[in-house]
Amino acid sequence: MLTNKEQGDKFLTMVGFAKRAGAIVLGYDSLRTAKGVRLIAVSDTASDNLKDDMERLADKRNIPIVYAPTLEDKVGGNVKALGITNSDMSRAITNYVSDGATQYGIRLGTRR
C-alpha cells in the first residue's frame, strides 16, 4: 500500500504528464466547452455548486470525476477543476484512484 505522500506524488505526476502533453483543460468555463475531455478532476475545496456542475457534466459525457485534495496546490493557481483529454492518461488516473489511492475519491459517469 502506498503512503499518502507517494499517492499524491503519483497523481501529481500523471497530471503533470498530461499538462506537458497539452492534454489538460483548466477551469470551469473551458471544461463546459471543451471537446474530448475523458476525465474531470475537482478540488475538494471547490464550492458545492461547482462540484454539482462538474458532476452533471461528467454524467452528461459519461466520464469519471476524481475528487482531489487541494487540486489547486498540485497544478498551481486557483484551479478548482480540470479535465484530461488524453484517453490513456485518463484511464491510468482512473485505475490508480480506483485501485486504492485512498486520499482521492472517484465517481464514474452515469448517463442521465
Secondary structure, DSSP 8 states (H G I E B T S, - for coil): ---HHHHHHHHHHHHHHHHHTT-EEESHHHHHH-SS--EEEEETTS-HHHHHHHHHHHHHHT--EEEETTHHHHHSTT--EEEE--HHHHHHHHHHHHTT-TT-EEE-----
